[in-house]
């Protein structure tokens, strides 16, 4: 479940909301993935199709991931 959506993030731009539950990533079930597994699938710069559960309904979201900013410290 999304507990936080960072401001100015790809997730915010795509419309991910606090409380969304990721059900699928690119058509593959996310049910058995750990947080680490989900992060690894979303780590590469690319476009991903997520299916999230929101308010009892499935919502499809296109997430555009970008390479990290070289000037950004983590």
C-alpha angles and dihedrals in degrees: 000000000000105000094174136014112205116231114252091013129135088250093055091046090052093050101253109163134202107268096031112137115213107229101166139015113200090340095308118117115253094192096104097037121107121225087261090053092050091047092051091053090051097042100089121080104253145102115281130188112219128190111204131183111234126170091343095308134098113244123190116218129184110217118197109202120199133197112266116267108259090222094052119099118209 
